């Protein structure tokens, strides 16, 4: 367990970061994290809401998921009726704002799953935040 502490949000434990650049700031939080079930070797997506009550924007630049060979930010779009998806290098959460990672929009792709993830399981994800912070969240697997 991360020493920064655990908080319950929407029934899912979320570890909240407490410092940025050596200064104490308000704790951002990731709300209602969840993924869909998937078989070993397949892909799934992580959905959550990242809130930033701080007066400075947060830059999310990476994500690591314990059961995935690779994970990255993606955005789903509709171009003339054709669904497409593109990788996103970083995501800015505005000061006093939030960003939703949701179906048919911005989300985290988890590929090459090391193990099947089934309804009722929980995964651990680490959100990498500039300049030098990591927030850890637990996401429930649900339909």
FIDOFI-82146 format. One line per field, with one value per residue (C-alpha): residue number from 0; residue in three letters; x, y, z. Coordinates in nm, 2 decimals. Layout:
residues N
i: NUM ...
aa: ALA ...
X: X ...
Y: Y ...
Z: Z ...
This chain:
residues 143
i: 0 1 2 3 4 5 6 7 8 9 10 11 12 13 14 15 16 17 18 19 20 21 22 23 24 25 26 27 28 29 30 31 32 33 34 35 36 37 38 39 40 41 42 43 44 45 46 47 48 49 50 51 52 53 54 55 56 57 58 59 60 61 62 63 64 65 66 67 68 69 70 71 72 73 74 75 76 77 78 79 80 81 82 83 84 85 86 87 88 89 90 91 92 93 94 95 96 97 98 99 100 101 102 103 104 105 106 107 108 109 110 111 112 113 114 115 116 117 118 119 120 121 122 123 124 125 126 127 128 129 130 131 132 133 134 135 136 137 138 139 140 141 142
aa: UNK UNK UNK UNK UNK UNK UNK UNK UNK UNK UNK UNK UNK UNK UNK UNK UNK UNK UNK UNK UNK UNK UNK UNK UNK UNK UNK UNK UNK UNK UNK UNK UNK UNK UNK UNK UNK UNK UNK UNK UNK UNK UNK UNK UNK UNK UNK UNK UNK UNK UNK UNK UNK UNK UNK UNK UNK UNK UNK UNK UNK UNK UNK UNK UNK UNK UNK UNK UNK UNK UNK UNK UNK UNK UNK UNK UNK UNK UNK UNK UNK UNK UNK UNK UNK UNK UNK UNK UNK UNK UNK UNK UNK UNK UNK UNK UNK UNK UNK UNK UNK UNK UNK UNK UNK UNK UNK UNK UNK UNK UNK UNK UNK UNK UNK UNK UNK UNK UNK UNK UNK UNK UNK UNK UNK UNK UNK UNK UNK UNK UNK UNK UNK UNK UNK UNK UNK UNK UNK UNK UNK UNK UNK
X: 0.00 0.13 0.23 0.04 -0.28 -0.61 -0.94 -1.27 -1.44 -1.74 -1.65 -1.31 -0.99 -0.78 -0.44 -0.40 -0.08 0.01 0.31 0.43 0.77 0.82 0.52 0.20 -0.10 -0.46 -0.51 -0.65 -0.85 -0.95 -1.32 -1.50 -1.22 -1.33 -1.24 -1.43 -1.36 -1.11 -0.93 -0.55 -0.36 -0.65 -0.71 -0.94 -0.98 -0.96 -1.22 -1.21 -1.24 -0.93 -1.01 -0.76 -0.86 -0.52 -0.45 -0.20 -0.28 -0.17 0.00 -0.07 0.21 0.19 0.01 0.11 -0.14 -0.03 -0.19 -0.10 0.20 0.14 -0.09 -0.14 -0.38 -0.61 -0.90 -1.19 -1.34 -1.61 -1.50 -1.79 -1.95 -1.62 -1.50 -1.13 -0.89 -0.56 -0.29 -0.25 0.09 -0.03 -0.35 -0.38 -0.62 -0.69 -0.66 -0.98 -1.11 -1.14 -1.10 -1.32 -1.17 -1.49 -1.62 -1.62 -1.38 -1.05 -0.95 -0.65 -0.59 -0.45 -0.31 -0.14 -0.31 -0.09 -0.39 -0.77 -0.96 -1.30 -1.60 -1.52 -1.14 -0.95 -0.64 -0.39 -0.29 -0.03 -0.09 0.23 0.20 0.46 0.69 0.76 0.45 0.26 -0.10 -0.21 -0.56 -0.75 -1.01 -1.29 -1.36 -1.73 -1.96
Y: 0.00 0.35 0.55 0.86 0.72 0.56 0.72 0.56 0.72 0.55 0.23 0.21 0.28 0.56 0.66 1.03 1.22 1.49 1.69 1.86 2.00 1.99 2.20 2.08 2.11 2.01 1.64 1.56 1.25 0.99 0.92 0.59 0.40 0.09 -0.14 -0.39 -0.76 -0.91 -1.23 -1.28 -1.13 -0.90 -0.53 -0.33 0.03 0.22 0.48 0.74 1.11 1.30 1.60 1.88 2.12 2.29 2.63 2.49 2.26 1.90 1.72 1.35 1.21 0.83 0.54 0.19 -0.08 -0.39 -0.65 -0.48 -0.52 -0.17 0.12 0.47 0.75 0.74 0.95 0.80 1.02 1.00 1.12 1.11 0.82 0.62 0.55 0.61 0.62 0.81 0.79 1.10 1.18 1.38 1.51 1.85 1.87 2.24 2.41 2.37 2.14 1.78 1.55 1.25 0.93 0.77 0.54 0.70 0.97 1.01 0.68 0.46 0.16 -0.14 -0.39 -0.73 -0.83 -1.07 -1.23 -1.23 -0.96 -1.07 -0.90 -0.85 -0.83 -0.52 -0.38 -0.12 0.17 0.44 0.78 0.96 1.34 1.61 1.71 1.42 1.26 0.93 0.88 0.51 0.40 0.08 0.01 -0.25 -0.48 -0.45 -0.48
Z: 0.00 -0.09 0.22 0.09 0.23 0.11 0.06 -0.05 -0.35 -0.51 -0.34 -0.49 -0.29 -0.44 -0.31 -0.33 -0.40 -0.15 -0.29 -0.61 -0.64 -0.27 -0.19 -0.02 -0.24 -0.23 -0.31 -0.66 -0.67 -0.93 -0.91 -0.98 -1.15 -1.34 -1.63 -1.84 -1.82 -2.08 -2.15 -2.10 -2.40 -2.49 -2.42 -2.20 -2.10 -1.77 -1.69 -1.41 -1.34 -1.24 -1.02 -0.95 -0.66 -0.68 -0.82 -1.07 -1.37 -1.35 -1.65 -1.66 -1.88 -1.83 -1.68 -1.56 -1.50 -1.30 -1.53 -1.86 -2.09 -2.20 -2.12 -2.26 -2.29 -2.60 -2.73 -2.93 -3.20 -3.47 -3.81 -4.06 -3.89 -3.86 -3.51 -3.46 -3.17 -3.13 -2.87 -2.65 -2.51 -2.21 -2.05 -1.87 -1.58 -1.54 -1.20 -1.00 -1.27 -1.38 -1.68 -1.74 -1.88 -2.02 -2.29 -2.64 -2.53 -2.35 -2.17 -2.08 -2.31 -2.13 -2.38 -2.37 -2.04 -1.84 -1.69 -1.75 -1.56 -1.44 -1.28 -0.92 -0.97 -0.88 -1.07 -0.96 -1.19 -1.14 -1.29 -1.36 -1.30 -1.38 -1.24 -1.01 -0.86 -0.89 -0.79 -0.74 -0.79 -0.76 -1.03 -1.00 -1.30 -1.39 -1.68
